[in-house]
Amino acid sequence: MRFKLGYVFAGVLLAAPAFAAAKPSPFIGTWVLNVAKSKYTGAPAPQSSTAVYSEAGAGIHVVATGKNAQGADTHVEYTANFDGKDYPVTGSPDYDTVSLKLVKGIRITFTRKKGGVVVQTGSMQVSKDGATRTVTTSGKNAAGQTIHSIAVYERKKL
C-alpha cells in the first residue's frame, strides 16, 4: 500500500509543473478600440468597437459590437479553431468566413474570405504587459476599397 501511494505522490509531483505552466490565452477578455491610437487608410475608422474574446474548445469565440463610421450599429460574431480552416462569420459586410492560426501562443494570423475569395489578411498580438491588443488588417472592404488598418484595443478592466 505504501509503495502504491509513493507512485501516486510521485505522479502528482511530476504532473504539477505541467498544470502550473498552462496559462490562459492572453487574447481572452474584453477589448475596447482606442480610435485615437489607431490608423485607418482607404476607409474611415469606426466610431467605436468592443470585442469580447472567450475560449471555445481548441479556439476562440469572438463577439465584436460597435458603431461604424456612419454611426450604424455593428455586430460581428464567429467561433474558430486555430487550424487554418475556414469558419463562418455573421454580421460582417466585408467577409463571411475567417481562418485563424496561433503563432507561438502570442500572435494570431487570420485570413478573411467573401464567397470563397480572400479579401483580407492580417494579424493580432497582445502586448507583453497584456494591456493592449493590436490588429493589423490589409485587403479590400465590401465597397471594393483597398484598406489597411492598425487598430489598437485596450483591455477593459473589470
Stockholm file with secondary structure:
# STOCKHOLM 1.0

chainA/1-158         MRFKLGYVFAGVLLAAPAFAAAKPSPFIGTWVLNVAKSKYTGAPAPQSSTAVYSEAGAGIHVVATGKNAQGADTHVEYTANFDGKDYPVTGSPDYDTVSLKLVKGIRITFTRKKGGVVVQTGSMQVSKDGATRTVTTSGKNAAGQTIHSIAVYERKKL
#=GR chainA/1-158 SS CHHHHHHHHHHHHHHHHHHHHCCCCTTCEEEEECGGGCEEESSCCCSEEEEEEEEETTEEEEEEEEECTTSCEEEEEEEEESBSCCEEEESCSSCSEEEEEEETTTEEEEEEEETTEEEEEEEEEECTTSSEEEEEEEEECTTCCEEEEEEEEEECCC
#=GC SS_cons         CHHHHHHHHHHHHHHHHHHHHCCCCTTCEEEEECGGGCEEESSCCCSEEEEEEEEETTEEEEEEEEECTTSCEEEEEEEEESBSCCEEEESCSSCSEEEEEEETTTEEEEEEEETTEEEEEEEEEECTTSSEEEEEEEEECTTCCEEEEEEEEEECCC
//
